[in-house]
Amino acid sequence: MKTKDVLQVVVSDFHSGSNYALFLDRLWSGASNQNHTPRGGQIQIREQFEKFAEFVKQARKGKQVRLVHNGDAIDGDHHHSGDVCSLLENEQADIHVELMNEFQERISWQRGDEMYYTRGTQSHVHHHEEYIAEQMNAVPNGESRVFDLLKLETNGVLSWFAHHGPGRGKGANRGNSVRNWLKAIYYETLEDGERCPDIVYTGHVHDPDYSTYGARKRGDFDFFNMHGVILPSWQMKTAYAYKVAAVSKNRIGGVIHEIKSDGTVTVPKFSVMGTR
């Protein structure tokens, strides 16, 4: 089968249902007579959502899209703050499905494109990512449609997707934790005789970054770059986040990463609110 350029579109941490996160562009009404429309920062996040979708639409021309949501699809009521449009997690899940369907439509979803889900923080999502992945017709993982660790080969390039990973570090130490994480993965796969990933994507910390680690292929001096990507989120800082990380910022947006038909890995492109 002839290969073609592939655009990996990776988003994470939608936290659908949160009053601080991306929301539907309409009045939403819940089963218990709750009502919610996007407000304040949610309106800005919606603008970034539409901007990112157009960014993907232009970049995907002539390419297959592999769209991955890398964990924490809904917010749940993790911190018991009540800062959600509904305490019913099934309603949050339906909001997420509607948002993802809208995103697919905006990027001109085509036959042959693929959708994947990885598992987020259990206390946020419980079992609802399974329901969401089924509704989105995500590529299955055996009897499930949600991956704890998604290993995806694209034109000979191996990508790993996991929700939990390192933070990017601060100041002069920025990037060190990602490089050390990649290095640890490299040596662990080397010791176990397994294939080392070329790219590793993670989320959870809401503070994006990109680093590389120069690794050596087994038995020779042929080096290659491992790519490490921390994804932005689609949720502003909540009251709980200000409590535990008062000066840190949440970055809103997504990432596209082109893998060419010959296996060439490009530098990932971030679309983050206020920059692209």
Secondary structure by P-SEA (a helix, b strand, c coil): ccccbbbbbbbccccccccccccccccccccccccccccaaaaaaaaaaaaaaaaaaaaaccbbbbccccccccccccccccccccccaaaaaaaaaaaaaaaaaaacccccbbbbbbbcccccccaaaaaaaaaaccccccccccccbbbbbcccbbbbbbccccccccccccaaaaaaaaaaaaaaaaaaccccccbbbbccccccbbbbbbcccccccbbbbbbbbbbbbccccccccccccccbbbbbbbbbbbbccccccccccccccccc
